Amino acid sequence: MLQDFRFGLKLLWKEKAFTITALLTLALCIGANTAIFTVLRTVVLEPLAFAESDRLVSVFNIYPGIQVTENGSNSVPDYFDRRQLTGIFDSVAFTQGNGFDLGSEGSPVHVESQSVTPSFFKVLRVSPMVGRTFVEDDAVYKKDQFAILGYGLWKDKFAGDVHIVGRDIRLSGVPYRVVGVMPRDFESPGSDAKLWVPLAFAPEQTLDSARHNNSWDMIARLQPGVTIAAAQRRIDVLNKFQIERAGKLRTLLENARFGSVVHGLKDAMVRNIKPTLYLLQAAVVLVLLIGCVNVANLMLVRSNIRMKEMAIRHSLGAARGRLARQLLTESITLAGLGGVLGVLLAFAGVRVLAVLGAQDLPRGAAIHIDAGALLFSAAVAGLTGLVFGSVPVYHLVRRDLNVIFRQTGRTGTSERGAVWTRSALVVCQVSLAFVLLIGAGLLTLSFARLLNVSPGFQAQNVDTAMFALPHSRYPDDAHIRNFVANVMEGLRAIPGVTHAGIASLLPFGGNNSDSVITIVGYNMAAGENPPVPYSNVVDTGYFETLGIPLQQGRGFSRSDTADSQRVAIIDQYLAKKYFPRGDAIGAQIIRGLPTMHDGKNFQVTVVGVVGSVKTSDLAERNPIGQIYYNDQQYPRGFMFLAVKSRGNDAGIAAAVRREFAKADPELPLFDVKSMDQRLATSVRERKAAMAICASFAALALVLSAIGIYGVLAYTVSQRTREFGIRIALGARAGTVVGMVMGQGMRLAAIGLALGIGGAVLLTRLMAKMLYEVQPTDPAVFAIVAAVLMAVALAASMVPSLRVARIKPSAALRLE
């Protein structure tokens, strides 16, 4: 075996053109597969880094009748109900994302945090590196000022001081007692939290009347032996009982088809990205197959050239098995070298994927080439070596080596079986390339149409940020109103600023909130549900800042105060659906359901209608509408800021920060982004999938062109004497050229025909990833077919033109 390996290396070194071509092909294909598999394995395939993580589940409420089917949450009574299901759940925890301001006056920073029930760490079975986790006594309402630090925050802000446990730190102006520090490798599932505080419930939140006020996430650990299906059945029974005792809300809950979903925690975290990653892995596997076919074709041509060598060695006593082992050793050696280069490319590929957004995926920070990725790369290299190495071995085994000496020389006709095999391999390449090109074409067209969608607002020159007013310094509505009035007045006075506004919900801000409303005088049809639009609190300048058009009535004004009539503005969707006669102005709307409260301060008058906006996805297909409330009448301490300027003036951002520092030196601005950046982030996943698939498709197209060129070039070299005789007997050069080009085009046409079937099957799986594009879009199929045939024509042309230059006398002397 060692002798075969050395001999194979010598041959590969000697045949540099063949070796370089094969190595580049293998390196690109293996490297791409390793990079994509590394992301897929880390994000989807690997279990979460918690003990017995397969027993961890996520539970949330759904209301399909009002289009609430995923990313749902839970109410506090749900927590106490499910905590009693000890036969199903070992432990249950509630969480809620939030944030705190940390730092001294003049240099505050906002820290992402998470409020968690003390059971949170028990559910995950994690322990702190220093100190302890929360106990039930820490989660007492208004006596819950305790904190656990993440490792990174502990190192960055507290210099890794182990004595921090037991001390107080100031969070948003309030002292919190540090009770623990989490280990370096701890990451809260689905959260970027660097700090944890106890989740303490107010007494009114625990009442039965608080059901369906869903604002909390729930994770749980199943009892040993309990399946997700069993937990789902038990939750369904519990929900049925709650519906039956819901009284006046029963009909509404039944119409909304209220229920709960139990998902594996890992599946819940990756369910949105999983289809995209599997699609990319399938695409890169197709590229690998095309690469294998390409190298197999090269190996077959090479083995035919060496067939006389094999015949001589066989005549000298070498068994066929010995010769086959030599060929396989050379193939595996070549694949191994390609695998080494592929791993180097995979390191670069993982960095490219990180730039394209892989680091933002669940566990994205953990994506790297590790031992598992190297093992995968080695397995792929070994498998590809066996695959493309088996083709020449097969032809060696079934060929009569004794006939080789009686055949004509290098210009003789090659074995018919080898010719058919090479042609079949090219057809396979073309069909696989067609499938990839169709996938890339559909994604590209879908992305282009998505970019043409109007979001309903003008993003140009609009900068945004978030701020959170701590309750310790802004304990009531009057303090919040006073701060907002002062800071907004200063912002609008900044030179270059044309408009400024605030909102509790910013398009593509990631914090959508919907709430049920009741339209007074609107009679719902049997089985119809009340509207549940997005609920947004904005000021007088918000609509002008984002360029949201006023279509009817008026916007908010300074006359809308805390003491004036409570008003609201609805969007075009709600106006058209519930006021088709255009009579929305003056309509009365109750925030919530009449049965939920006494109506005081909950009824508003519609004073305007504005255009509808996209909130989180340009591809939103099922709008739910949006209702806007006035910030003076419903103040909020957690708000988005939007500032529109005349142009890209870098000084405006600094001026905005100065105005906030002037109003409150301890208040940081965070999540600072332009609206253009927010829009770009919303389509980044689609853009990355399109770019990666397009890259793979382009590589497949090049490899297919090389395959067609290689087969025809070899055919011309083997049939030189035949073509010379044809020309000598009077055949026109154009006729002979047409024969060769026709062969190339026939191979491409057959591959295209076979590829259509595969493309139809693939695109059905892509349907949910496409926007305003049919999976079998005829224009895409036609364009891709035309491009593929054009490339095949170009690849066929070069070896075909060589035929025209053949001189009969020279061709005959070659024999």
C-alpha positions in Angstrom: 0.0 0.0 0.0 2.8 2.4 0.8 4.4 1.6 -2.5 1.1 2.4 -4.3 0.9 5.7 -2.3 4.4 6.8 -3.3 3.9 5.8 -6.9 0.6 7.7 -7.0 2.3 10.8 -5.6 4.9 10.7 -8.3 2.3 10.4 -11.0 0.3 13.3 -9.6 3.4 15.4 -9.4 4.3 14.5 -13.0 0.8 15.2 -14.4 0.6 18.8 -12.9 -2.3 20.1 -15.1 -4.5 17.2 -14.2 -3.6 17.4 -10.5 -4.1 21.1 -10.2 -7.5 20.9 -11.9 -8.7 18.0 -9.8 -7.4 19.5 -6.5 -9.0 22.9 -7.1 -12.3 21.2 -7.9 -12.1 18.9 -4.8 -10.9 21.7 -2.5 -13.8 24.0 -3.5 -16.4 21.3 -3.1 -15.1 19.8 0.1 -14.4 23.3 1.6 -17.9 24.5 0.8 -19.5 21.3 2.3 -17.4 21.6 5.5 -18.3 25.3 6.0 -22.0 24.8 5.5 -22.1 21.6 7.6 -20.2 23.4 10.4 -23.0 26.0 10.6 -25.8 23.4 10.3 -24.2 21.1 12.9 -23.7 23.9 15.4 -27.1 25.6 15.0 -29.4 22.7 14.2 -27.9 19.2 14.8 -25.9 19.6 18.0 -28.0 19.4 21.3 -28.1 22.4 23.5 -25.3 22.6 26.0 -27.4 21.6 29.0 -27.8 18.3 30.8 -30.4 16.0 29.1 -31.3 18.9 26.8 -33.7 16.6 24.9 -36.1 17.0 27.8 -36.2 20.8 27.5 -39.3 22.2 25.9 -40.8 25.6 25.1 -44.6 26.2 25.6 -46.6 29.1 24.3 -50.2 30.1 23.6 -51.6 30.4 20.1 -54.8 31.9 18.7 -55.0 30.7 15.0 -58.3 32.4 14.5 -56.6 35.8 14.9 -53.4 34.8 13.2 -51.3 34.3 16.3 -49.7 30.9 15.5 -46.0 31.2 16.4 -43.6 33.2 18.6 -46.4 33.3 21.1 -46.1 33.9 24.8 -48.0 33.1 28.1 -49.8 34.7 30.9 -48.9 34.4 34.6 -51.8 32.1 35.5 -50.5 29.7 32.9 -47.3 29.5 34.9 -49.0 28.5 38.1 -51.3 26.1 36.3 -48.5 24.2 34.5 -46.3 24.3 37.5 -48.8 22.0 39.1 -48.5 19.3 36.3 -45.7 17.5 38.2 -46.5 14.3 36.4 -45.5 16.0 33.1 -43.0 18.6 34.0 -40.0 18.2 36.3 -39.8 22.0 36.6 -41.2 25.1 34.8 -39.8 28.6 34.4 -40.9 31.9 33.1 -38.6 34.5 31.4 -38.9 38.0 30.0 -36.3 40.0 28.2 -35.5 43.5 29.4 -32.5 45.8 30.0 -30.8 47.9 32.6 -28.6 51.0 32.5 -25.2 50.3 34.1 -22.5 52.8 34.8 -21.8 56.2 36.3 -23.0 59.6 35.2 -21.7 60.5 31.8 -20.7 57.0 30.8 -23.8 54.8 31.1 -24.2 51.6 29.0 -27.3 49.5 28.4 -27.1 45.9 29.4 -29.3 43.2 27.9 -30.9 41.3 30.8 -33.5 38.7 31.5 -36.1 38.5 34.3 -36.4 34.8 35.3 -38.3 32.8 37.9 -36.0 31.2 40.4 -36.8 27.9 38.8 -35.0 29.0 35.6 -31.6 27.7 36.5 -33.1 24.4 37.9 -34.8 23.8 34.5 -31.5 24.2 32.7 -29.6 22.4 35.4 -26.8 25.0 35.5 -24.9 26.3 38.5 -23.1 29.6 39.0 -19.3 29.8 38.9 -19.3 32.0 41.9 -22.1 32.4 44.5 -25.6 31.0 44.1 -28.7 31.2 41.9 -32.0 32.7 42.9 -34.3 31.3 45.6 -38.0 31.8 46.0 -37.5 34.5 48.6 -35.6 36.6 46.0 -38.7 36.8 43.8 -41.0 38.7 46.2 -42.8 41.6 44.5 -41.0 44.9 45.2 -38.4 43.1 47.2 -36.6 41.5 44.2 -33.5 43.6 43.9 -31.0 40.7 43.3 -28.8 40.0 40.3 -26.7 37.3 38.7 -23.9 38.5 36.4 -22.9 36.9 33.1 -19.2 36.0 32.8 -18.5 38.6 30.1 -20.2 41.4 32.0 -18.4 40.3 35.2 -15.0 40.5 33.5 -15.6 43.7 31.5 -17.3 45.9 34.1 -16.2 44.4 37.3 -12.6 43.2 36.4 -13.4 39.7 37.4 -13.7 40.6 41.1 -14.7 37.4 42.9 -15.7 39.5 45.9 -18.5 41.2 43.9 -20.9 38.6 45.3 -22.7 40.1 48.3 -22.2 43.6 47.1 -24.7 46.1 45.6 -24.4 47.4 42.0 -26.6 50.2 40.6 -28.9 49.1 37.8 -31.0 51.9 36.3 -30.4 53.9 39.5 -31.5 51.1 41.9 -29.2 49.0 44.1 -29.2 45.3 43.3 -27.4 42.7 45.4 -25.2 40.4 43.4 -25.7 36.8 44.4 -23.8 34.9 41.7 -21.7 34.9 38.5 -22.4 32.4 35.7 -19.7 30.4 34.0 -18.0 31.5 30.8 -19.8 29.1 28.5 -23.3 29.8 29.8 -25.7 31.3 27.3 -29.4 31.7 28.0 -31.5 29.9 25.3 -32.7 32.4 22.7 -31.4 35.4 24.5 -28.4 37.7 24.5 -28.8 38.4 28.2 -25.7 39.3 30.2 -27.5 39.8 33.5 -30.4 38.1 35.3 -32.8 39.4 37.9 -35.7 37.6 39.6 -39.1 37.7 38.0 -41.6 38.7 40.7 -45.3 38.9 39.9 -47.6 41.6 41.0 -50.7 40.3 42.9 -53.0 41.4 40.1 -51.0 39.5 37.5 -51.7 36.2 39.3 -55.5 36.6 39.2 -57.7 34.5 36.9 -58.7 37.7 35.1 -55.1 38.1 33.9 -55.4 35.1 31.7 -54.4 35.7 28.0 -52.4 38.8 29.0 -49.5 37.1 27.3 -46.1 38.7 27.9 -43.8 35.9 29.2 -41.9 33.1 27.7 -42.0 29.6 29.2 -39.4 26.8 29.3 -39.8 23.5 31.1 -38.1 20.2 31.7 -40.1 17.1 31.1 -40.2 14.3 33.6 -38.0 11.3 32.6 -39.9 9.1 30.1 -42.5 11.8 29.2 -42.7 12.7 25.5 -43.5 16.0 23.9 -46.7 14.5 22.6 -47.8 13.4 26.0 -47.1 16.9 27.4 -49.1 18.4 24.5 -52.1 16.2 25.3 -52.0 17.2 28.9 -51.8 20.9 28.1 -54.7 20.5 25.7 -56.8 19.0 28.5 -55.9 21.9 30.8 -56.7 24.5 28.1 -60.1 22.9 27.4 -60.9 23.1 31.1 -59.9 26.8 31.2 -62.1 27.6 28.1 -65.1 25.9 29.7 -64.8 28.1 32.8 -64.0 31.3 30.8 -67.5 32.7 31.2 -68.1 35.6 28.8 -64.8 35.0 27.1 -65.6 31.4 26.1 -67.1 32.2 22.7 -64.2 34.5 21.8 -61.6 31.9 22.9 -63.4 29.2 20.9 -63.6 31.5 17.8 -59.9 32.3 18.2 -59.2 28.6 18.5 -57.1 29.2 21.6 -54.5 26.5 22.4 -50.9 26.0 23.4 -48.0 24.5 21.6 -45.3 22.3 23.2 -42.0 22.3 21.2 -38.6 20.9 21.9 -36.6 23.9 23.1 -33.9 23.4 20.4 -36.6 23.1 17.7 -38.3 26.2 18.9 -35.1 28.2 18.7 -34.2 27.1 15.1 -37.5 26.4 13.5 -37.3 29.6 11.3 -33.8 29.1 10.1 -33.8 25.3 9.8 -35.3 25.1 6.3 -32.8 27.6 4.9 -29.8 25.7 6.4 -31.0 22.4 5.0 -31.5 24.0 1.6 -28.0 25.3 1.6 -26.6 21.9 2.7 -28.6 20.2 -0.1 -27.2 22.8 -2.6 -23.6 22.2 -1.5 -24.1 18.4 -1.7 -25.2 18.9 -5.3 -22.0 20.9 -5.9 -20.0 18.1 -4.4 -21.7 15.5 -6.7 -20.9 17.7 -9.7 -17.3 17.9 -8.6 -17.1 14.2 -8.1 -18.5 13.6 -11.6 -16.0 16.1 -13.0 -13.0 14.4 -11.3 -14.4 11.0 -12.3 -14.4 12.0 -15.9 -10.8 13.3 -15.6 -9.8 10.0 -14.0 -11.5 8.0 -16.7 -9.7 9.8 -19.4 -6.5 9.5 -17.6 -7.0 5.7 -17.0 -7.7 5.2 -20.7 -4.5 7.0 -21.6 -2.7 4.7 -19.1 -4.5 1.5 -20.3 -1.5 0.3 -22.3 0.6 0.7 -19.1 -2.0 -1.4 -17.2 -1.9 -4.1 -20.0 1.9 -4.3 -19.8 1.9 -4.7 -16.1 -0.9 -7.3 -16.3 1.1 -9.3 -18.9 4.1 -9.2 -16.5 2.0 -10.9 -13.8 0.1 -8.1 -12.0 -3.4 -9.2 -11.0 -6.4 -7.0 -11.8 -7.0 -6.5 -8.1 -3.4 -5.2 -7.8 -4.0 -2.7 -10.6 -7.4 -1.7 -9.2 -5.8 -1.0 -5.8 -3.3 1.2 -7.5 -6.0 3.3 -9.1 -8.0 3.5 -5.9 -5.0 4.5 -3.9 -4.2 7.3 -6.4 -7.9 8.5 -6.2 -8.0 8.5 -2.4 -4.6 10.3 -2.3 -5.9 12.9 -4.6 -9.1 13.2 -2.5 -7.0 13.5 0.7 -5.0 16.3 -0.7 -8.1 18.0 -1.8 -9.6 17.5 1.6 -6.6 19.3 3.3 -7.0 22.2 0.9 -10.7 22.1 1.5 -10.4 22.5 5.2 -8.2 25.6 4.7 -10.9 27.0 2.4 -13.6 26.0 5.0 -11.9 28.3 7.6 -12.3 31.2 5.2 -15.8 30.0 4.3 -16.9 30.1 8.0 -15.7 33.7 8.2 -17.6 34.7 5.1 -20.7 33.0 6.5 -20.3 35.0 9.7 -20.2 38.2 7.7 -23.4 37.1 5.9 -25.1 36.8 9.3 -24.3 33.3 10.7 -23.1 34.9 13.9 -26.6 36.1 14.6 -28.1 32.6 14.4 -28.9 30.7 17.6 -25.5 29.7 19.1 -23.9 31.6 16.2 -21.0 32.7 18.3 -20.1 29.0 18.8 -19.7 28.3 15.0 -16.1 27.3 14.3 -14.1 24.5 12.6 -13.6 21.9 15.3 -12.7 18.2 15.5 -16.2 17.2 14.3 -15.9 19.4 11.2 -12.4 18.0 10.5 -13.8 14.5 10.8 -16.7 15.4 8.5 -14.2 16.8 6.0 -12.1 13.6 6.2 -15.2 11.4 5.7 -16.3 13.5 2.7 -12.8 13.4 1.2 -12.6 9.6 1.6 -16.1 9.0 0.2 -15.5 11.2 -2.8 -12.2 9.4 -3.5 -14.0 6.1 -3.5 -16.8 7.5 -5.7 -14.7 9.0 -8.5 -12.0 6.3 -8.1 -14.5 3.5 -8.7 -15.3 4.7 -12.2 -11.9 3.9 -13.8 -11.6 0.8 -11.6 -14.9 -0.5 -13.0 -13.7 0.0 -16.6 -10.3 -1.6 -15.8 -12.0 -4.7 -14.3 -14.4 -5.3 -17.1 -12.0 -4.6 -20.0 -10.0 -7.3 -21.8 -6.4 -6.1 -21.3 -5.0 -8.6 -23.8 -6.8 -6.8 -26.6 -5.0 -3.6 -25.8 -1.9 -4.7 -27.8 -4.0 -5.5 -30.9 -5.7 -2.1 -30.9 -4.6 0.9 -32.8 -2.4 3.5 -31.2 -3.4 6.7 -29.5 -5.7 7.8 -32.3 -7.7 4.7 -32.3 -11.3 4.6 -31.2 -11.6 4.2 -27.4 -13.7 1.6 -25.8 -17.4 2.1 -26.4 -18.3 1.6 -22.7 -15.9 4.3 -21.6 -17.3 6.8 -24.1 -20.9 6.1 -22.8 -19.7 6.5 -19.2 -18.0 9.8 -19.9 -21.1 11.1 -21.7 -23.4 9.9 -18.9 -21.2 11.7 -16.4 -21.5 14.9 -18.3 -25.3 14.5 -18.6 -25.4 14.0 -14.8 -23.3 17.2 -14.3 -25.6 19.3 -16.5 -28.8 18.0 -14.8 -27.5 18.7 -11.3 -26.2 22.2 -12.4 -29.7 22.9 -13.9 -31.3 22.1 -10.5 -28.9 24.4 -8.7 -29.4 27.2 -11.2 -33.2 27.0 -11.0 -33.0 27.2 -7.2 -30.6 30.2 -7.4 -32.8 31.8 -10.0 -36.0 31.5 -8.0 -34.3 32.9 -4.9 -32.8 35.8 -6.9 -36.2 36.7 -8.5 -37.9 36.4 -5.1 -35.3 38.7 -3.5 -35.6 41.2 -6.3 -39.4 41.4 -5.9 -39.1 41.7 -2.2 -36.8 44.7 -2.5 -39.5 46.4 -4.7 -42.0 46.1 -1.9 -42.8 49.4 -0.3 -42.5 49.2 3.5 -45.1 52.0 3.9 -42.5 54.5 5.2 -39.5 56.4 4.0 -36.3 55.0 5.5 -33.8 57.5 3.9 -31.9 59.7 6.3 -33.7 58.4 9.4 -31.6 57.4 12.4 -33.1 55.5 15.3 -32.3 54.4 18.8 -34.0 53.2 21.9 -34.1 54.5 25.4 -35.6 53.2 28.6 -36.6 55.5 31.4 -35.9 53.8 34.8 -38.8 53.8 37.2 -36.6 55.0 40.0 -36.1 58.4 38.3 -39.4 58.5 36.4 -41.9 57.0 38.8 -45.1 58.4 37.1 -46.6 59.6 33.9 -45.9 63.3 34.7 -42.1 62.7 35.0 -42.1 60.7 31.7 -44.1 63.5 29.9 -41.7 66.2 31.2 -38.6 64.3 30.1 -40.0 63.6 26.6 -41.1 67.2 26.1 -37.7 68.6 27.0 -35.6 66.2 25.0 -37.8 66.3 21.9 -37.7 70.1 21.9 -33.9 70.0 22.0 -33.7 67.4 19.3 -35.9 69.3 16.8 -33.7 72.4 17.3 -30.5 70.6 16.2 -29.3 72.1 12.9 -29.9 69.6 10.1 -32.7 67.8 11.8 -36.0 68.1 9.9 -38.3 65.9 12.0 -38.1 63.8 15.2 -40.5 61.5 16.8 -40.9 58.6 19.3 -42.8 55.4 19.2 -43.2 52.3 21.4 -43.2 50.1 18.3 -40.8 50.9 15.4 -41.0 49.1 12.1 -38.3 46.4 12.0 -37.4 47.2 15.6 -38.1 43.7 16.8 -40.5 44.5 19.6 -44.0 44.0 18.1 -46.9 44.1 20.5 -50.5 43.4 19.5 -53.6 43.8 21.6 -57.3 43.1 21.1 -59.6 46.1 20.5 -63.4 46.5 20.3 -65.0 48.7 17.7 -68.1 50.2 19.2 -71.1 49.6 16.9 -69.4 47.0 14.8 -71.4 43.8 14.8 -69.2 40.7 14.3 -70.5 37.9 12.1 -70.9 34.4 13.6 -67.5 33.0 14.3 -65.7 36.2 13.6 -63.0 37.4 16.0 -62.4 40.9 17.3 -59.4 42.7 15.7 -56.0 42.2 17.3 -53.8 44.9 15.6 -50.4 46.1 16.6 -50.6 48.6 19.3 -48.3 51.6 19.1 -47.8 54.7 21.2 -46.4 57.7 19.2 -45.9 61.4 19.5 -46.9 64.3 17.2 -43.8 64.0 15.1 -43.6 60.3 14.4 -45.6 60.1 11.2 -43.8 63.0 9.6 -40.4 61.6 10.6 -41.0 58.3 8.9 -43.0 59.7 6.0 -46.1 57.7 6.8 -48.9 59.4 4.8 -52.0 60.8 6.4 -55.0 59.6 4.3 -57.9 60.9 6.3 -58.6 63.1 9.2 -55.7 64.5 11.2 -52.6 63.5 13.1 -51.9 64.0 16.7 -51.4 67.6 17.9 -50.3 69.5 20.9 -54.0 69.9 21.9 -54.1 66.1 22.5 -53.2 66.1 26.2 -53.6 64.0 29.2 -56.8 65.9 30.1 -58.3 66.1 26.7 -60.5 63.5 24.9 -58.5 60.3 24.3 -57.8 59.8 20.6 -56.4 57.2 18.3 -55.3 56.9 14.7 -55.8 53.7 12.7 -54.0 52.4 9.6 -55.5 51.8 6.2 -55.9 48.1 6.7 -58.2 48.6 9.7 -60.1 51.4 8.0 -60.8 49.4 4.9 -61.8 46.2 6.7 -64.0 47.7 9.5 -65.1 51.0 7.9 -65.5 50.2 4.2 -67.7 53.3 3.7 -64.9 55.6 4.7 -66.6 56.6 8.0 -63.7 55.8 10.4 -63.3 59.4 11.7 -65.2 59.8 14.9 -65.6 56.0 15.5 -65.2 54.8 19.1 -62.8 52.0 19.9 -62.3 50.3 23.3 -58.8 49.1 24.1 -59.4 45.4 25.0 -62.8 43.8 25.5 -65.6 45.4 27.4 -65.6 42.5 29.8 -62.0 43.1 30.7 -62.4 46.4 32.5 -64.9 49.1 33.5 -64.2 51.2 30.4 -62.6 54.1 32.2 -59.7 55.6 30.1 -60.0 52.7 27.7 -62.3 54.2 25.1 -60.7 56.4 22.3 -62.0 58.3 19.4 -60.5 57.8 15.9 -59.3 61.1 14.5 -57.2 60.0 11.6 -56.2 57.2 9.1 -52.6 56.7 8.0 -51.0 54.3 5.5 -50.2 50.8 6.5 -46.6 49.9 7.2 -44.7 46.6 7.3 -43.6 45.9 10.8 -41.1 43.0 10.8 -41.0 41.5 7.3 -41.4 42.9 3.8 -43.0 39.6 2.8 -45.8 39.9 5.4 -48.8 38.2 3.7 -51.4 38.4 6.5 -51.6 41.9 7.9 -53.3 42.5 11.2 -53.4 46.3 11.1 -52.1 48.9 13.5 -53.6 51.4 15.9 -51.7 54.4 17.2 -52.3 56.1 20.6 -51.0 59.4 21.8 -48.0 59.4 24.0 -49.3 62.3 26.2 -52.4 60.2 27.0 -50.6 56.8 27.3 -47.0 57.6 28.3 -44.4 54.8 28.0 -41.0 54.7 29.5 -39.5 52.3 26.9 -39.5 54.0 23.5 -37.8 54.2 20.1 -36.4 57.5 18.9 -36.5 58.4 15.2 -34.6 61.4 13.8 -34.8 62.6 10.2 -32.1 64.8 8.8 -31.3 66.5 5.5 -28.4 64.3 4.7 -25.6 62.0 6.0 -24.3 64.3 8.7 -22.2 62.4 11.1 -22.5 65.2 13.7 -26.2 64.7 14.2 -25.7 61.4 16.0 -23.3 63.1 18.5 -25.7 66.0 18.9 -28.6 63.6 19.7 -26.5 62.0 22.4 -25.6 65.3 23.8 -29.3 66.3 24.1 -30.1 63.1 26.0 -27.0 63.5 28.2 -28.2 67.1 29.0 -31.7 65.8 29.9 -30.4 62.8 31.9 -26.6 62.1 32.2 -27.3 58.5 33.4 -29.5 57.6 30.5 -27.9 55.7 27.6 -29.1 55.4 24.0 -28.9 51.8 22.7 -29.8 49.8 19.6 -28.6 52.8 17.5 -29.3 52.0 13.8 -30.5 53.8 10.7 -33.8 52.7 9.2 -31.9 51.6 6.2 -29.9 49.3 8.4 -33.0 47.8 10.0 -34.5 47.1 6.6 -31.3 45.5 5.4 -31.1 43.3 8.5 -34.7 42.1 7.9 -33.7 40.7 4.5 -30.2 39.6 5.4 -31.2 35.9 5.8 -32.9 35.8 2.4 -30.0 37.7 0.8 -27.4 35.3 2.3 -29.3 32.3 1.0 -29.6 33.8 -2.4 -25.9 34.8 -2.6 -24.7 31.4 -1.4 -27.0 29.4 -3.7 -26.0 31.7 -6.6 -22.3 31.1 -5.8 -22.8 27.3 -5.8 -24.8 27.5 -9.0 -22.1 29.5 -10.7 -19.5 26.9 -9.6 -21.7 24.1 -10.8 -22.1 25.8 -14.2 -18.3 26.2 -14.6 -17.7 22.6 -13.6 -20.4 21.5 -16.1 -18.7 23.6 -18.9 -15.4 22.0 -18.0 -17.0 18.6 -18.2 -18.4 19.2 -21.6 -15.2 20.7 -22.9 -13.1 17.8 -21.5 -15.2 15.1 -23.1 -15.3 16.8 -26.5 -11.6 17.6 -26.4 -10.8 14.0 -25.6 -13.1 12.9 -28.3 -11.4 15.1 -30.9 -8.0 13.8 -29.8 -9.1 10.2 -30.1 -10.9 10.6 -33.4 -8.3 12.8 -35.2 -7.5 10.2 -37.8 -11.2 9.5 -38.4 -11.9 13.3 -38.9 -8.8 13.5 -41.2 -10.1 10.7 -43.4 -13.6 12.3 -43.6 -12.1 15.6 -44.7 -9.7 13.8 -47.2 -12.8 12.1 -48.7 -14.5 15.4 -49.3 -16.4 16.2 -46.1 -16.6 19.9 -45.5 -15.0 21.2 -42.3 -18.2 22.7 -41.2 -19.9 19.3 -41.4 -17.3 17.7 -39.2 -17.3 20.7 -36.8 -21.1 20.3 -36.5 -20.7 16.7 -35.6 -18.6 17.6 -32.6 -20.7 20.5 -31.5 -23.8 18.5 -32.0 -22.5 15.9 -29.6 -21.9 18.5 -26.9 -25.3 20.1 -27.4 -27.0 16.7 -27.3 -25.4 15.9 -23.9 -26.5 19.3 -22.6 -30.0 18.9 -23.9 -30.4 15.4 -22.3 -29.0 16.7 -19.0 -31.4 19.7 -19.1 -34.4 17.5 -19.7 -33.5 15.3 -16.8 -32.7 18.3 -14.6 -36.2 19.7 -15.2 -37.7 16.8 -13.2 -35.3 17.3 -10.4 -35.8 21.0 -10.3 -39.6 20.6 -10.1 -39.2 18.4 -7.0 -36.7 20.7 -5.4 -38.7 23.9 -5.9 -41.7 22.4 -4.2 -39.6 22.3 -1.0 -38.6 25.9 -1.5 -42.2 27.3 -1.8 -42.2 28.9 1.6 -39.0 30.7 1.0 -40.2 32.4 -2.1 -42.0 35.8 -2.3 -44.4 36.4 -5.2 -42.7 33.8 -7.3 -44.2 30.4 -8.2 -41.8 27.4 -7.6 -42.2 26.5 -11.3 -41.9 30.0 -12.7 -41.7 29.5 -16.5 -39.5 32.6 -17.0 -36.9 31.3 -14.6 -36.9 27.9 -16.2 -36.6 29.3 -19.7 -33.8 31.7 -18.8 -31.8 29.1 -16.9 -32.2 26.6 -19.8 -31.0 29.3 -22.2 -28.0 30.2 -20.1 -27.1 26.5 -19.6 -27.3 25.8 -23.4 -25.3 28.9 -24.2 -22.6 27.8 -21.8 -22.7 24.3 -23.3 -22.4 25.9 -26.8 -19.4 27.9 -25.7 -17.8 24.9 -24.1 -18.3 22.8 -27.3 -17.0 25.5 -29.6 -13.3 25.4 -28.6 -12.7 21.6 -29.3 -15.0 21.8 -32.3 -12.9 24.5 -34.0 -9.8 22.3 -33.6 -11.5 19.9 -36.0 -11.6 22.5 -38.7 -7.8 22.9 -38.4 -7.1 19.2 -38.9 -4.9 18.5 -42.0 -5.7 15.1 -43.5 -2.0 14.3 -44.3 -0.9 15.1 -40.8 -3.8 13.1 -39.3 -3.0 10.0 -41.3 0.7 10.2 -40.3 -0.4 10.0 -36.6 -1.4 6.3 -37.1 
